[in-house]
């Protein structure tokens, strides 16, 4: 069983994660937010643009 621990995001970065989930593949978020989300494994860059990963979706649902 995998244990998921929330990695720290600012409220603005978390909002960017949600923005990617809602408006992928063309989200409008600050580049530093996108870089951090990719580094944490919450978002991946595809040929169609950034998309939220499974870990990103778990992070979103853990915060509800």
Secondary structure, DSSP 4 states (H G I P E B T S, - for coil): -----PPP--HHHHHHHHHHHHHTTS----HHHHHHHHHTTSEEEETTEEEE-HHHHHHHHHT-
